Amino acid sequence: MGVILFNNISSRDLGIEVETFPKYESPEREYEAIHVPGRNGDIIIDNGTYKNTKRTYDVSIATYNKIGYSQKMSSVVRWLHSTSGYTRLEDSYDPEFYFLAYYNQKTTFENLFNEAGKASLVFECKPQKYYKYGEIVVPFTGTGKIQNRTSEIALPQIYVTTNNSAGSVTITGVTVEILANSGTNLILNSELQDAYTATGENRNYYIKLINGMFPILYPGENTVAFSGGVTGISIKPNWWTV
């Protein structure tokens, strides 16, 4: 029997038992097919992205006679719809990974003598399977390197410490200028394309994207450097696979 952890709540706390290994779809690559009259075959344009996937769990839910069947199922539904956007999904079957998921399905519970229920829980997931070791923050006090051992481009969070004067951060040729009076810390979030402080204050007007993009981590070795008023950085790499 397995365990689901969704929105920081364990399925076991709700009396849910996962009966089988989850069904997991591999993500569909996003391509555009363009047909040119008079030419054999389509022209394929790879957008370099993947579509969402679904992760399905067949579960049983016991009431243990402590609360009524309907009340028990309602508590499960409240858990499934406890978030309005993506949140963290983990399970005991893939302990090295976590997913970003939400639940938007209508769920049908099979009633077993008003004492237990059975259902299939289908979570909508982003296509990435995130490595938990990709959450480990790597500090840099000077020029250095960070190795991406996956085959996918990672979108990191970069924690920047400054002395409140102008400086810059460069990762594998992509430079972000940090303007003066930005504060002593800010976060560059490459996935959200956003800059903010640890308390959520917007800092986009204190940065300049020299290459027109936030830093990314290519497969293989990536160089890390900073200068000027930037006194140190730390990188949460967000490694992932499909």
Disulfide bonds with the S-S distance in Angstrom:
none
